[in-house]
Every structure is written in C-alpha cells, then in structure tokens.
Amino acid sequence: MTASSRSTPLAGLHAVVTGASRGIGAVIAAALAAEGVRVSLFGRDTGSLERVARALGGDPSALAITTDVTDSTSVRSAFAAAREHFGPVQLLINNAGQAASAKFTETDEALWNRLMAVNLNGTFLCSRQAVPDMLQAGFGRMVNVASIAGLRGAAYISAYVSSKHAVIGLTKSLALEYASRNITVNAVCPGYVDTDIVKSAVANIKAKTGRSDSEALAALVATNPQRRLIEPREVADTVMWLCRPGSESVTGQSIVLAGGEVT
C-alpha cells in the first residue's frame, strides 16, 4: 500500500511545507506523506527538494516547488502551482527559517533584514496565501515552527530572537482571528535541534573558542535539563498532533520542545 492510499484522518488533504529540502522540514513532510497527505515542498534548493520528493514517492504524494518565501511573487506562483497540482491547501507548515549570531553592535541592517525576511515575512506571505483556501473549506491547520528563542531573550542573537517573537505574536493573532472558522494556528518552539543549523553553530563555537566538537556541543545543550539535542522527529510528531483530529481546541499556543529548559 502506498503512502497516498493509506486510510488515515489526514489522507487526501493537501499540505504545504516550507523549508522542506532538509532537516525538520523534510522530516515533517515525510510524516505527512506517510499518512496519505499530498505534500507540496517549498524551498530554494531545487535539487534537494526533488530528492525529498522522490524519497516520498513523487507524484501523487509529493511535489517539489522552488520557492523564495521572502518574495511575494515567488510565493504567489508557488501556491498557484501547488493548487493546480493538488487542489486547495488545508495544512500549512511554516518551517523555513534562518539563524545567525552576532553581537548587537555588529548586527547590521543586512543581517537583521535577512532574518526578518525569512523567519517573519516568509511566514506572513505563505499564511496570507493559505488562509483563503482554509476559509473556503471551513477547515485549516497552520503550524509555525518557531523556537524557544521566541519565548525569551538570549545574548548575541537579537535579530533571531526578535524574528521568532514576532512569529509567535502573529500566531496568536491569527488564532484569535480565525478561532470561529475551524482554523487553528499554533507554534512549535524547539530548543536546539539536531540539524545543519546546529552543526553550523558548533563549528562557529569551535572557530571562536578553540573548543572540540564535543565541548562545543556541550556548551549548546548545557541549559537543557536533559542534556541533549531535540530530534527532528520530535518536532514532526508535535506538528502531526496539531494537524490530526483531537487537537481542535488547541490554538494560539506555543508548544515547547526543550527538555524542560523553558517552563
């Protein structure tokens, strides 16, 4: 039996997953496809997107659509292509994001604008395209992949923290605006996840401090009471719960996955 033919509560729905070419996004896309959801994969790396699509079985399970979520024209075109192939969008996973660290005095406008464009504007632009489909269907599930950085401050990542706080604010506002329309909007807020972004952070710590790989990683997870990285599948499992029946009353929430780091 293929993924698309499985009988599950989500089978036959159409999901858009941004930042789907690797990491958390690719794992979320796989979890959705495994339950028979038709998945449009958005991202900038065409080759990686196509590899993910093939791994999910290709058409009719997954479609790779090269997209720049910071560009409104690109986003409109991507949603048009997704609708043409799979129909209206019922599930939206705003996962595309970037991270960068710098002292505040070294955080220039280019860095600030880049993180805001991807993390916040991308979420806004994709949500604006998906909501009309959800309103027409009388059903929708939107999950924004934020971060524990959206719930507290942190030194040296002021631009990233600000962008993720804004994503959570947008999440809460949309949840209230559409609460009576059978559309839920939630944020998932993981701590450090075992992805390429964390690998880059480890490399950055090594370069600046001379620490070993294990020492640099230990510095990242030191504030996590479980002393470990979050697995991408844990984020995907939470996203799936928010999309499945049984979570209808959960909206406007920021679900933390951080081993007790934020309570």
C-alpha positions in Angstrom: 0.0 0.0 0.0 1.4 3.4 -0.9 1.5 6.3 1.5 -1.1 8.2 -0.5 -3.5 5.3 -0.4 -3.4 4.9 3.4 -6.7 5.4 5.2 -6.0 8.0 7.9 -7.8 11.1 9.2 -5.5 13.3 7.2 -5.4 11.2 4.0 -6.2 13.2 0.9 -5.5 16.6 2.4 -3.1 19.0 0.8 -0.2 20.4 2.9 2.4 23.0 2.1 5.7 22.6 4.0 8.2 25.4 3.6 11.9 24.8 4.1 11.3 21.3 3.1 14.6 20.4 1.4 16.3 19.2 4.6 16.2 18.9 8.3 13.0 19.5 10.2 11.0 20.4 7.1 11.9 17.2 5.3 11.1 15.1 8.3 7.7 16.8 8.7 7.0 16.3 5.0 7.8 12.6 5.4 5.4 12.3 8.4 2.6 13.9 6.5 3.1 11.8 3.4 3.1 8.7 5.5 -0.4 9.5 6.5 -1.6 10.0 2.9 -1.3 13.8 2.8 -0.4 15.3 -0.5 2.6 17.5 0.2 3.9 20.5 -1.7 7.5 21.0 -0.8 8.7 24.6 -0.8 12.4 25.7 -0.7 15.1 27.3 -2.6 17.4 24.3 -3.3 15.7 22.7 -6.3 18.0 19.6 -6.3 17.4 18.8 -2.6 13.7 19.4 -2.9 13.5 17.0 -5.8 15.4 14.4 -3.8 13.0 14.7 -0.9 10.0 14.4 -3.3 11.4 11.2 -4.8 12.0 9.8 -1.4 8.3 10.4 -0.6 7.2 8.6 -3.7 6.9 11.5 -6.0 3.6 12.3 -7.7 0.9 11.9 -6.4 2.4 12.1 -2.9 4.8 15.0 -3.1 5.7 17.9 -5.4 8.9 20.0 -5.3 8.3 23.7 -6.0 11.3 26.0 -5.9 10.2 29.0 -3.8 11.7 32.0 -2.1 9.5 32.7 0.8 10.8 36.2 1.2 9.5 37.2 -2.2 5.7 37.7 -2.6 5.7 37.0 -6.3 7.6 33.7 -5.8 5.2 32.7 -3.0 2.1 33.5 -5.1 3.5 31.5 -8.0 4.4 28.6 -5.7 0.9 28.4 -4.2 -0.7 28.6 -7.7 1.4 25.7 -8.8 0.6 23.7 -5.7 -3.1 24.3 -6.1 -3.0 23.4 -9.7 -1.4 20.0 -8.9 -3.1 19.1 -5.5 -6.0 21.5 -5.1 -6.7 23.9 -2.2 -4.4 24.0 0.8 -5.7 22.7 4.1 -2.5 22.3 6.1 0.4 24.9 6.2 3.6 24.2 8.0 5.7 27.4 8.1 9.1 25.9 8.7 11.5 27.9 6.6 13.9 29.8 8.8 17.4 31.1 9.2 19.6 31.7 12.3 22.7 33.9 12.8 24.6 35.1 15.8 26.4 38.4 16.3 27.0 41.0 19.0 24.2 43.6 18.9 26.8 46.3 17.9 27.8 44.0 15.0 24.3 43.2 13.9 23.9 45.3 10.7 20.8 46.0 8.8 21.6 43.3 6.2 21.6 40.6 8.9 18.6 42.0 10.6 16.6 42.3 7.4 17.6 38.8 6.2 16.3 37.1 9.3 13.2 39.1 9.4 12.6 38.4 5.7 12.9 34.6 6.1 11.5 34.0 9.6 8.7 36.5 9.8 7.9 37.8 6.3 8.0 34.3 4.9 5.5 33.1 7.5 3.3 36.1 6.7 3.4 35.7 3.0 2.7 32.0 3.0 -0.1 32.3 5.6 -1.7 35.0 3.5 -1.9 32.7 0.6 -3.2 29.7 2.5 -5.9 31.3 4.7 -8.4 31.9 1.8 -8.3 28.2 0.9 -8.9 27.3 4.5 -11.8 29.8 4.9 -13.4 28.4 1.8 -13.1 24.8 3.0 -14.2 25.7 6.5 -11.1 23.9 7.8 -7.4 24.6 8.2 -4.4 23.8 10.3 -1.4 26.1 10.4 1.7 25.3 12.4 4.6 27.8 12.6 8.0 26.3 13.5 9.3 29.0 15.9 11.8 28.4 18.7 12.3 28.8 22.4 14.1 32.0 21.3 10.6 33.3 20.6 9.7 33.0 24.3 12.7 34.5 26.0 15.7 36.7 25.3 19.2 35.5 24.5 22.5 37.2 24.1 24.2 37.5 20.7 21.1 36.5 18.7 19.0 39.6 19.0 17.8 39.5 15.3 16.8 35.9 15.5 15.1 36.3 18.9 13.1 39.3 17.6 12.0 37.5 14.5 10.8 34.4 16.4 9.0 36.6 19.0 7.2 38.2 16.1 6.2 34.8 14.6 4.6 33.9 17.9 2.8 37.2 18.0 1.5 36.5 14.5 0.5 33.0 15.6 -1.6 34.3 18.5 -3.3 37.0 16.4 -4.3 34.6 13.6 -5.5 32.1 16.0 -8.0 34.6 17.5 -9.0 35.9 14.1 -10.0 32.5 12.8 -11.0 30.7 16.0 -14.6 30.5 15.0 -13.8 29.3 11.4 -12.4 25.8 12.3 -8.9 27.0 11.6 -6.2 26.5 14.2 -2.9 28.3 14.3 -0.1 27.2 16.6 3.6 27.5 17.1 6.1 24.7 17.8 9.1 26.0 19.8 12.0 23.6 20.0 15.3 24.1 21.6 18.5 23.1 19.8 17.5 20.5 17.2 20.0 18.1 15.6 20.1 19.8 12.2 22.6 21.6 9.9 21.9 24.8 11.7 23.2 23.3 15.0 26.2 21.8 13.1 27.0 25.4 11.9 26.6 26.7 15.5 29.1 24.0 16.7 31.5 25.0 14.0 31.2 28.6 14.9 31.9 27.9 18.6 34.9 25.9 17.7 36.3 28.6 15.4 35.9 31.3 18.0 36.9 29.4 21.2 39.1 26.6 20.0 36.9 24.0 21.8 36.5 20.5 20.4 33.3 19.3 18.7 32.1 17.6 21.9 32.9 20.6 24.0 31.1 23.0 21.6 28.1 20.8 21.6 28.1 20.5 25.4 28.0 24.3 25.5 24.9 24.4 23.4 22.9 21.8 25.3 24.1 22.9 28.8 20.9 24.7 29.5 18.7 21.7 28.5 17.9 19.7 31.6 18.0 16.5 29.5 21.4 17.5 28.2 20.6 16.5 24.6 19.6 17.8 21.2 16.0 17.6 20.2 15.4 15.1 17.3 13.7 16.4 14.2 11.1 13.6 14.5 10.0 15.0 17.9 9.1 18.3 16.1 7.4 16.4 13.4 5.4 14.3 15.9 4.2 17.5 17.5 3.2 19.1 14.2 1.3 15.9 13.3 -0.6 16.0 16.6 -1.7 19.6 15.9 -2.9 18.6 12.5 -4.8 15.5 13.5 -8.4 15.3 14.9 -8.4 15.7 18.6 -6.5 18.9 18.7 -9.4 21.2 17.6 -9.4 23.3 20.8 -5.6 23.8 20.7 -5.0 27.2 19.0 -2.8 30.2 19.6 -0.4 28.0 21.6 3.4 27.8 21.7 4.3 24.2 22.2 7.8 23.9 23.8 10.1 21.0 23.0 13.2 21.7 25.0 13.6 19.1 27.8 12.3 21.4 30.5 14.5 24.3 29.5 11.5 26.6 29.3 8.6 26.1 31.7 
